[in-house]
Amino acid sequence: MKKIQDILTERFGAAFEAAGYDASYGQVALSNRPDLCEYQCNGALSAAKKYHKAPFMIADEVLAKAMEEPGNAGTFRAQVVKPGFINIIVEPAFLADYVEKASCDPFLGIEQAGEPRRIIIDYGGPNVAKPLHVGHLRAAVIGEAIKRLCRACGHEVIGDVHLGDWGLQMGLIIRELRERKPDLIYFRDDAPEDLSAYPEEAPFTIGELEEIYPFASARSKEDEQYKAEAMEATHQLQMKRPGYYALWQQIIKVSVADLKRNYERLNVDFDLWKGESDAEPIIPGMVQRLKDEGIAHYDQGALVIDVAEETDRKTVPPCMVLKSDGASLYNTTDMATIVERMDLYHPDEIIYVVDKRQSLYFTQVFRAVRKAGIVGEDTKLIHVGFGTMNGRDGKPFKTRAGGVMRLESLLDEIKEEMVRKIRENKNVREEDAEATAEIVSLSAIKYGDLSNQASKDYIFDTEKFTSFEGNTGPYILYTIVRIKSILERAGEDAEDAPLLAPATPEEKDLMLDLAKFGPMIGDACEELAPHRICAYIYQTANDFNRFYHATRILTEEDPARRAGYLRLLKVTRQILEKSIDILGFGAPDHM
């Protein structure tokens, strides 16, 4: 659906033209003085310079022409304010009709892309055999919201977790397992060539894996022989030694099962569970082509691609493809992953949701794949860089003991706080407290993160984020639950009742919010900015609560007006629930 703003722009553009001025001066914007009007057209001020006429005279002429059109009188009323502003107020009946049409639209007024893009979002990046920690939170939460946001606008979106499942960390685990469990079939000299001959059950738990890796990593830094043996194990794995490869598959299986469990708690899911290992077979051919075509060259023994450009204000070093010892790097794997993505999925856009401190790295990789012809100019490569999640001391978020906090521990901590607060509220039955707390705690975490602009650092304040007051997830959910409660007490279906023209300022403010939903989602999608949705629903929740406190809804004596109120509540709930679904969380029935 068109924005009300765009409808008004068309009407005032026609009025400027009818008055003898260029239609482009008819641009209408949201008012920066909502106490005076809802929209403004300031084109007369600009037109005055071109037409050498006082702006208020131009504005008077334009408004006169606008009001000559029969349809405009039912759409808006306006007045000229010196020196030449045209202040516009939307007519209540027009507004109600606009919101009614949007609410009946299957997409709630969200304009669907005329030419849908195929988008791959890389937003996980966990390493196998390691637990998720708070450093993984922002990538998961922001990436999931962007995925849902783009889908809401009609784009085809593929989410990829992009596992760290290759390299020395695997060799370290294999080396340590061989010492601890030497009798396993995977380590025998006569280990079967047939991978189906190995046991289905893994010879370790996720808990054991998570203890083994840091132990082996620390030992390798002190024991050169141990590290050399781990590197040899890595080499044997990459050469597909059957026993090691079968063991690696077990490591992946156990790790991914645990990762999926934790991501499920965050209401985050991926379409692809690919990892660095999937790109490994592509690397030799890619490297050879880069050398053959002169795209890459050797510099001090390393194979590099020059990616600096004349317009660079800061030094952009060459993108290294192979180290001087011939080993590949993250750069190599990421370039090969893009080769695979282009071959398999032909995306129009690839979005990486990764820490903003990796900005230079992505500049190098993006330029390298374009220079190599791996990606054409018509494919967008975007790095959505996010800031750091800090504790109340302003430093990166830690446990009370000063260590890196596991994500599961953070989720449990927030849930415990929500259980305590919910049990203080007698509206929730004791047996429902745990399930409700799980829902509300997820809103606290996700909204607390997403309400900040992604690129900015923010303070993770448990006390603030779990509050039922202020700009928080629980406050938004409390508003939705309040609407559900009123509709439940109404004991009737208001689906067929039409929205009536708003009769009070509070009712009109709420309808103006609802009218902005579709356009807001479109703008947030273009900007890849979930924080805009948070700002919108906070404003809408506030305006709903003002309407609720100023209005007798269930005790309204006029049946038509009461039914109209209930219909307005249904539309508000519908839009708030759609908003939080895009953000990646839901609302309980009671709080």
C-alpha positions in Angstrom: 0.0 0.0 0.0 1.1 3.6 -0.6 2.1 5.6 2.4 -0.4 8.3 3.4 2.6 10.6 3.0 2.9 9.5 -0.7 -0.8 10.0 -1.3 -0.5 13.5 0.1 2.6 14.1 -2.0 0.7 13.2 -5.2 -2.2 15.5 -4.3 0.1 18.5 -3.5 2.3 17.8 -6.5 -0.8 18.1 -8.7 -1.8 21.3 -6.8 1.6 22.9 -7.4 1.4 22.0 -11.1 -2.2 23.4 -11.3 -1.0 26.6 -9.8 1.8 26.9 -12.4 4.7 25.6 -10.4 6.8 22.4 -10.7 5.1 19.4 -9.2 8.3 18.3 -7.4 7.7 21.0 -4.8 4.7 19.1 -3.6 6.8 16.7 -1.4 5.1 16.0 1.9 6.9 14.9 5.0 5.9 13.9 8.5 5.6 17.0 10.7 8.4 17.9 13.0 5.8 19.7 15.1 3.2 17.1 15.8 1.6 19.5 18.3 0.6 21.7 15.3 -0.1 19.2 12.5 0.5 15.6 11.3 2.2 16.3 7.9 3.9 19.3 6.3 4.6 20.5 2.8 7.4 23.0 2.7 7.9 23.2 -1.0 6.7 26.8 -1.3 9.9 27.9 0.6 12.1 26.3 -2.1 9.9 27.4 -5.0 10.1 31.1 -3.8 13.8 31.2 -4.9 13.0 29.9 -8.4 9.9 31.9 -9.1 10.9 35.1 -7.2 7.6 35.2 -5.2 6.9 35.3 -1.5 6.6 31.7 -0.2 3.3 32.3 1.6 1.7 33.6 -1.6 2.8 30.4 -3.4 1.5 28.3 -0.6 -1.9 30.1 -0.6 -2.2 29.5 -4.3 -1.3 25.9 -4.0 -3.6 25.2 -1.1 -6.5 26.9 -3.0 -5.9 24.6 -6.0 -5.6 21.6 -3.7 -9.0 22.3 -2.1 -10.7 22.7 -5.5 -10.2 18.9 -6.0 -13.4 17.2 -4.7 -11.6 14.2 -3.2 -9.1 16.2 -1.2 -11.7 17.7 1.2 -12.4 14.2 2.5 -8.7 13.3 2.8 -7.1 16.2 4.6 -7.5 19.8 5.9 -4.7 22.2 5.8 -3.6 25.8 6.5 -0.8 28.0 5.4 1.5 29.2 8.2 4.0 32.0 7.4 6.6 32.2 6.0 5.1 29.5 3.7 4.6 26.2 5.5 1.5 24.1 4.6 0.4 22.3 7.7 -1.7 19.2 7.0 -4.1 17.2 9.2 -5.6 13.9 7.9 -9.3 13.6 8.1 -10.5 11.0 10.6 -12.7 9.1 8.3 -10.0 8.8 5.6 -7.5 7.6 8.3 -9.9 4.9 9.6 -10.6 3.7 6.0 -6.9 3.6 5.3 -6.1 1.5 8.4 -9.1 -0.8 7.7 -7.8 -1.6 4.2 -4.3 -2.2 5.5 -5.6 -4.5 8.2 -7.5 -6.6 5.6 -4.4 -6.9 3.4 -2.8 -10.3 3.7 0.6 -8.5 4.2 -0.9 -5.9 6.6 0.1 -3.1 4.2 3.7 -4.3 3.8 4.5 -3.6 0.2 5.8 -6.8 -1.5 8.9 -6.5 -3.7 8.1 -6.1 -7.4 11.4 -7.8 -8.2 12.2 -10.1 -5.2 15.8 -10.6 -4.5 17.5 -13.9 -3.5 19.5 -13.1 -0.4 21.9 -15.3 1.5 22.5 -14.2 5.1 25.6 -15.4 6.9 24.9 -14.8 10.6 26.0 -17.6 12.8 29.7 -18.4 12.7 29.9 -20.8 15.8 32.8 -23.2 16.1 32.1 -26.9 16.6 33.1 -28.5 19.8 32.8 -25.1 21.6 29.8 -23.8 23.5 28.0 -20.7 22.2 28.9 -17.7 24.4 27.5 -14.2 24.6 29.7 -13.1 21.8 27.5 -15.1 19.5 24.3 -13.4 20.6 24.3 -10.3 18.5 25.0 -12.2 15.2 22.2 -14.6 15.9 19.6 -12.1 17.0 20.3 -9.4 14.4 20.7 -11.9 11.6 17.5 -13.7 12.4 15.6 -10.3 12.5 17.1 -9.2 9.2 16.1 -12.6 7.6 12.5 -12.3 8.8 12.4 -8.6 7.8 13.5 -9.3 4.2 11.1 -12.3 4.0 8.2 -10.0 5.2 8.9 -7.8 2.2 8.7 -10.6 -0.3 12.3 -11.5 -0.8 13.7 -15.1 -0.9 16.1 -15.4 2.0 18.5 -18.3 2.8 20.1 -18.3 6.2 23.5 -20.0 6.6 25.1 -20.7 10.0 28.6 -21.0 8.4 30.2 -23.4 11.0 33.9 -23.2 11.9 34.4 -27.0 11.4 37.8 -27.3 9.8 41.4 -26.6 10.5 43.7 -27.0 13.5 41.0 -27.1 16.1 39.8 -30.5 14.6 43.4 -31.8 14.7 43.8 -30.8 18.3 40.6 -32.7 19.3 41.6 -35.8 17.4 45.1 -35.7 18.9 43.7 -35.4 22.5 41.0 -38.1 21.9 43.7 -40.5 20.6 45.6 -40.1 23.9 42.5 -40.5 26.1 40.8 -43.2 24.1 43.5 -45.0 22.1 41.4 -48.2 21.7 38.7 -46.5 19.6 38.2 -48.0 16.1 38.9 -44.6 14.6 42.6 -44.8 15.6 43.3 -48.4 14.5 45.9 -49.0 11.7 43.3 -51.2 10.0 40.5 -48.7 10.4 37.7 -49.5 7.9 37.7 -47.6 4.6 33.9 -47.8 4.5 32.6 -44.9 6.6 29.3 -46.8 7.2 31.3 -49.4 9.2 31.9 -47.1 12.1 29.6 -46.9 15.2 26.5 -44.8 15.0 26.9 -43.5 18.6 29.6 -40.9 19.2 32.3 -42.0 21.7 32.0 -38.7 23.7 29.4 -36.3 24.9 29.1 -32.5 24.1 30.3 -31.9 27.6 33.5 -33.9 27.0 34.1 -32.1 23.7 33.8 -28.7 25.3 36.4 -29.7 27.9 38.8 -31.3 25.4 39.2 -28.4 23.0 40.4 -25.7 25.5 42.6 -28.3 27.2 44.2 -29.4 23.9 44.6 -25.8 22.7 46.4 -24.7 25.9 48.6 -27.8 25.9 49.7 -27.1 22.2 51.0 -23.7 23.2 53.4 -25.3 25.7 54.3 -28.6 24.0 55.7 -28.2 20.5 55.7 -32.0 19.9 52.0 -32.1 20.8 51.2 -29.2 18.5 53.1 -30.9 15.6 51.1 -34.1 16.1 47.9 -32.1 16.1 48.9 -30.4 12.9 49.7 -33.8 11.4 46.2 -35.1 12.5 44.7 -32.0 10.8 46.6 -32.9 7.6 45.4 -36.5 7.8 41.8 -35.4 8.3 42.0 -33.1 5.3 43.4 -36.0 3.3 40.3 -37.9 4.3 41.9 -40.6 6.3 38.8 -42.8 6.9 39.1 -43.2 10.7 39.8 -39.5 11.3 37.1 -38.4 8.8 34.5 -40.7 10.5 35.5 -39.3 13.9 35.2 -35.7 12.5 31.7 -36.6 11.4 30.8 -37.6 14.9 32.3 -34.3 16.3 30.1 -32.4 13.8 27.0 -34.4 14.7 27.3 -34.0 18.4 28.2 -30.3 18.2 25.4 -29.4 15.7 22.8 -31.1 17.9 23.8 -29.0 20.8 24.0 -25.8 18.7 20.5 -26.4 17.3 19.2 -26.8 20.9 20.7 -23.5 22.0 19.6 -21.7 18.8 16.1 -23.1 19.3 16.0 -21.4 22.7 16.8 -18.1 20.9 14.1 -18.9 18.3 16.8 -18.8 15.6 17.0 -21.3 12.8 19.1 -21.7 9.7 18.3 -23.1 6.2 21.8 -24.2 5.7 24.2 -25.8 8.2 27.3 -25.5 6.0 30.8 -25.0 7.3 34.3 -24.2 6.2 34.7 -27.8 5.3 32.2 -27.4 2.4 34.4 -24.8 0.8 37.7 -26.8 1.3 37.4 -28.8 -2.0 36.9 -25.6 -4.0 40.1 -23.9 -2.8 42.7 -25.7 -5.0 40.9 -24.9 -8.3 40.1 -21.4 -7.2 43.7 -20.7 -6.2 45.0 -22.2 -9.5 42.7 -19.9 -11.5 43.7 -16.8 -9.5 47.4 -17.7 -10.4 46.8 -18.6 -14.0 44.8 -15.4 -14.8 47.3 -13.2 -13.0 44.7 -12.0 -10.4 46.9 -13.1 -7.5 50.7 -12.8 -7.2 53.4 -13.7 -4.7 54.6 -11.2 -2.3 57.3 -12.3 0.2 56.3 -15.9 -0.4 52.5 -15.3 0.3 49.9 -15.4 -2.5 48.0 -12.1 -2.4 45.5 -10.0 -4.4 46.0 -6.3 -4.5 42.7 -4.6 -3.5 43.7 -1.0 -2.7 41.9 1.7 -4.7 42.9 5.3 -5.5 40.0 6.7 -3.5 40.9 4.9 -0.3 41.5 7.3 2.6 43.1 4.6 4.7 45.5 1.8 3.7 43.8 -1.3 2.5 46.4 -4.1 2.6 46.4 -6.9 -0.1 44.0 -9.8 0.5 46.1 -12.8 1.4 45.0 -16.1 -0.3 47.8 -18.4 0.8 50.4 -17.9 3.5 54.1 -18.3 2.7 53.9 -22.0 3.8 51.1 -22.6 1.4 48.4 -22.9 4.1 45.0 -21.3 3.5 43.3 -18.7 5.7 39.9 -17.5 6.6 40.1 -15.2 3.6 40.7 -18.3 1.4 37.7 -20.1 2.9 35.4 -17.1 2.7 36.3 -16.6 -1.0 35.7 -20.3 -1.8 32.4 -20.1 0.1 31.3 -17.3 -2.1 32.3 -19.4 -5.2 30.1 -22.2 -3.9 27.2 -19.8 -3.0 27.3 -18.2 -6.5 27.4 -21.6 -8.2 24.6 -23.2 -6.1 22.2 -20.4 -5.3 23.0 -17.5 -7.7 22.1 -14.8 -5.0 21.4 -11.2 -5.8 22.8 -10.3 -2.4 25.0 -11.8 0.3 24.8 -10.2 3.8 27.3 -10.9 6.5 26.2 -10.2 10.1 29.5 -10.0 11.8 31.3 -7.8 14.4 32.0 -4.3 13.0 35.7 -4.8 13.9 35.9 -7.1 10.9 35.1 -4.2 8.5 38.6 -4.0 6.9 38.6 -7.8 6.5 35.3 -7.8 4.6 36.5 -4.9 2.4 39.5 -7.0 1.4 37.4 -10.1 0.7 34.7 -8.3 -1.2 37.1 -6.5 -3.4 39.1 -9.7 -4.0 36.1 -11.7 -5.2 35.0 -8.8 -7.5 38.4 -8.5 -8.9 38.5 -12.2 -9.5 35.2 -12.2 -11.3 33.7 -14.5 -8.7 30.9 -12.0 -8.1 29.6 -9.6 -10.7 28.7 -5.9 -10.2 25.0 -6.8 -10.0 25.4 -8.9 -6.8 25.5 -6.9 -3.6 28.0 -7.9 -0.9 27.0 -6.3 2.4 28.7 -6.4 5.8 26.2 -5.5 8.7 28.8 -4.8 11.4 27.5 -4.8 14.9 28.9 -3.2 18.1 30.0 -4.9 21.3 27.6 -6.1 24.0 29.0 -4.7 27.2 28.3 -5.1 30.9 27.2 -2.3 33.2 30.9 -1.4 33.7 31.1 -0.5 30.0 33.4 -3.5 29.3 32.7 -6.6 27.3 30.0 -8.7 29.0 31.5 -11.3 31.4 30.4 -13.7 34.1 30.6 -12.6 37.7 33.9 -14.4 38.0 35.2 -12.4 35.0 35.1 -15.2 32.4 33.3 -15.3 29.0 29.7 -16.2 29.7 28.1 -19.1 28.0 25.0 -18.1 26.1 23.0 -20.8 27.8 24.0 -19.4 31.2 22.8 -16.0 30.1 19.4 -17.3 28.9 19.0 -19.2 32.2 19.9 -16.1 34.3 17.4 -13.9 32.5 14.7 -16.7 32.7 15.2 -17.0 36.5 14.7 -13.3 36.9 11.5 -13.4 34.8 10.2 -16.4 36.8 10.7 -14.4 40.0 8.8 -11.4 38.6 6.0 -13.4 37.0 5.4 -15.3 40.2 4.8 -12.0 42.0 1.9 -11.4 39.5 -1.1 -13.5 40.4 -2.4 -13.4 36.8 -0.2 -16.3 35.8 -0.9 -19.8 37.3 2.1 -21.4 39.0 2.2 -24.2 36.5 2.4 -21.7 33.7 5.1 -19.5 35.2 8.1 -21.4 33.7 6.7 -21.4 30.2 5.7 -17.8 30.4 9.1 -16.8 31.7 10.8 -18.5 28.8 8.7 -16.4 26.3 9.1 -13.1 28.2 12.9 -13.6 28.9 13.5 -14.1 25.2 11.7 -10.8 24.5 13.9 -9.1 27.1 17.1 -10.4 25.5 16.1 -9.8 21.9 14.4 -6.5 22.3 17.2 -5.3 24.5 19.6 -6.0 21.7 17.6 -5.0 18.7 16.3 -1.7 20.1 19.9 -0.4 19.7 21.2 0.5 16.3 23.3 -2.6 15.3 26.5 -0.7 14.7 26.6 0.8 18.2 28.0 -0.8 21.4 25.3 -1.2 24.1 25.1 -2.0 27.8 23.4 -5.3 28.6 21.5 -4.3 31.8 19.6 -7.3 33.1 17.6 -5.2 35.6 16.5 -2.7 32.8 15.8 -5.3 30.1 13.6 -7.4 32.4 11.5 -4.4 33.6 7.8 -4.3 32.7 8.1 -0.5 32.3 10.0 1.6 29.8 11.4 0.7 26.4 11.7 -3.0 27.0 10.5 -6.3 25.6 8.4 -7.2 28.6 6.6 -3.8 28.4 5.7 -4.5 24.7 4.5 -8.0 25.7 2.5 -6.6 28.6 0.7 -4.3 26.2 -0.2 -7.2 23.9 -1.4 -9.3 26.8 -3.5 -6.3 28.0 -5.2 -6.2 24.6 -5.8 -9.9 24.6 -7.3 -9.7 28.1 -9.7 -6.9 27.0 -10.8 -8.9 23.9 -11.2 -12.0 26.0 -13.4 -10.2 28.5 -15.4 -8.6 25.7 -16.6 -12.2 25.0 -17.4 -11.4 21.3 -15.8 -11.4 17.9 -15.4 -7.9 16.6 -13.8 -9.1 13.3 -16.8 -7.9 11.2 -17.2 -4.5 12.9 -15.7 -1.7 10.8 -13.3 0.8 12.2 -15.0 4.1 12.9 -13.5 7.5 12.4 -11.4 8.3 15.6 -13.3 10.5 18.0 -10.6 11.5 20.4 -6.9 12.6 20.0 -5.7 9.4 21.7 -7.7 7.2 19.3 -6.4 9.2 16.3 -2.8 9.0 17.5 -3.1 5.2 17.7 -4.6 5.0 14.2 -1.8 7.2 12.8 0.7 4.7 14.3 -1.1 1.7 12.7 -1.1 3.5 9.3 2.7 3.8 9.4 3.3 0.0 9.9 3.7 -1.1 6.3 5.8 1.8 5.2 8.0 1.5 8.3 8.7 -2.2 7.6 9.6 -1.3 4.0 12.0 1.4 5.2 13.5 -0.9 7.8 14.1 -3.6 5.2 15.9 -1.2 2.8 18.1 0.0 5.6 18.5 -3.5 7.2 17.6 -1.8 10.5 15.5 -3.9 13.0 15.9 -1.1 15.6 13.4 0.9 13.5 10.7 -1.7 14.3 11.5 -1.5 18.0 11.1 2.3 17.9 7.8 1.9 16.1 6.3 -0.7 18.4 7.4 1.3 21.5 5.6 4.4 20.2 2.5 2.3 19.3 2.4 0.6 22.7 2.7 3.9 24.4 -0.1 5.4 22.3 -2.3 2.3 22.8 -1.9 2.6 26.6 -2.8 6.3 26.5 -5.9 5.4 24.4 -6.7 2.6 26.9 -6.5 4.9 29.9 -8.5 7.7 28.2 -11.3 5.5 26.8 -14.2 3.5 28.2 -13.9 0.5 25.9 -15.9 -2.3 27.5 -18.4 0.0 29.2 -19.1 2.1 26.1 -22.9 2.4 25.8 -23.0 2.9 22.0 -22.8 -0.6 20.5 -21.3 0.6 17.2 -18.7 2.7 19.0 -17.9 -0.2 21.3 -17.5 -2.6 18.4 -15.3 -0.1 16.7 -13.1 0.1 19.7 -12.8 -3.7 19.8 -11.9 -3.8 16.1 -9.2 -1.2 16.7 -7.8 -3.4 19.5 -7.7 -6.4 17.2 -5.8 -4.4 14.5 -3.4 -3.1 17.1 -2.7 -6.6 18.4 -2.4 -7.9 14.9 0.3 -5.3 14.0 2.2 -5.6 17.3 2.3 -9.4 17.0 3.5 -9.2 13.4 6.2 -6.8 14.5 7.5 -8.9 17.3 7.4 -12.0 15.1 9.7 -10.2 12.6 12.0 -9.4 15.6 12.0 -13.1 16.4 9.9 -13.5 19.6 6.2 -14.0 20.5 3.8 -13.1 23.3 2.2 -15.2 26.0 -1.6 -15.2 26.7 -1.1 -14.1 30.3 1.5 -12.2 32.3 
